[in-house]
Amino acid sequence: MKHLPAFVLVVLLIGLHSCKKDDHSTNDQFPEWLQTKITELTSVQDICSITDVTIFEYKGERFYHIYCGIWSCVYCEFFDEKGNRPNWDTNDWNDFHAKQKVIKTLPACQ
């Protein structure tokens, strides 16, 4: 019985550690830079209702693809976790298409 407080403390610490926020959480919140970009792209023509964001994972990083069905360019609005456009050659794009994992697709305007 005298070891019970120590046991409870260890269980509590393990529980708190497992609840630590992951930077790659899959909640429906977009990074601030992405929300700004969405607003910039959709407000001019009021196309927010037909615009989606697909979140990908590739080589341990997240990528965001903003796409509206009326746009003719498929990966023009494609960004890494920091809001930068990847500078990939054809081989990089082929590797991305072969190995990427779609995490989810969400409406751009939530």
C-alpha positions, 0 to 999 in steps of 0.5 A: 500500500505504501507504493500506491502514491508512487504508482499513481504518480507514474501512471499520471506522468505517462498519461500526461506525456501521451496527451502531448500535442502533436504538431501534425495533428489531423484536426480541422484547423489550418495553419494561419499562413494557409488560412491567409492564402485560402482567403486571398485565393477565394475572396476575389471570385467568391469561390470558397464554397467550391474550393478544397484543401487536401492534406498529404504526408510525404517523407514525414512532412505535411503538404497542403494542396488548395484546389478549386474545380474551375482552376485549370492548373492542378498543383499551382497552389501546393505548399509544404508545412512552412507555406513554401512551394516545393522546388521539385523536378519531374523525378521528385513529383513522380516520387511524391505521387508514388509515395504520398499518403492523403490524410484528408480533404477538407472544405477550404472554408470551414 
